[in-house]
Amino acid sequence: DFQVTQSPSSLSASVGDRVTISCRTSQNIITFLNWYQEKPGKAPKLLIYAASTLQTGVPPRFSGSGSGTDFTLTISNLQPEDFATYYCQQTHSPPWMFGPGTKVEVK
Amino acid sequence: QVQLQESGPGLVKTSLTLSLTCTVSGGSISTDSYYWNWIRQHPGKGLEWIGFINYFGNNYYNPSLRSRVLMSVDTSKNQFSLRLTSMTAADTAVYYCARLVMFRGAPRGMDVWGRGTTVSVSS
């Protein structure tokens, strides 16, 4: 099975900051990597699929990059509504595991 | 606009079987453009993928749960279901159903999610 890790597990940031979250997989998944945002009491929301393609309706301050085993989610100009937990997920081969999550908190 | 809605008991007794149903509205479940998934989240924890089923019945379950999981699809009702046997307190979680997009046979992300249903296990 793939192992999916994320770093950091949490970070503190301020509105307007640029935030970077890393996701690493134990095997080459090409670009079969998705990013989700989760807020308390709500279902996760798809932000990015195929490593770098923005889901319809997601603000362009979110971007994704990477291929192979190393991936990055970047939030430029962090907004108040972006404080949440972010998960990566590999869909190269089932089981389609999620990373453990990164919580973005107010500094 | 496609919506998913989970339904089922909020409380299950230890050792019994959980049965959840996800109803798809605003679109058909009978398409090879999507795979239908179950995901759960233990209290205060991350997301755990349980498995998927497609409309012609192919499925894949998380190996950690495979011995206890059964998924099915009912195209006449536009629903898919999850059964999880031998429930214990460790199965207490919020259970989500979600649609995963298949594009040219390649899986993309889960673009539509249900609101989730809380399941507690108690003796």
Interface residues (C-beta under 8 A of the other chain):
Chain A: D1 F32 N34 Y36 E38 K42 A43 P44 K45 L46 I48 Y49 A50 Q55 Y87 Q89 T91 P94 P95 W96 M97 F98 G99 P100 G101
Chain B: N37 I39 G46 L47 E48 W49 G51 F52 Y60 Y61 N62 P63 Y96 A98 L100 V101 A106 P107 R108 G109 M110 D111 W113 G114 R115 G116
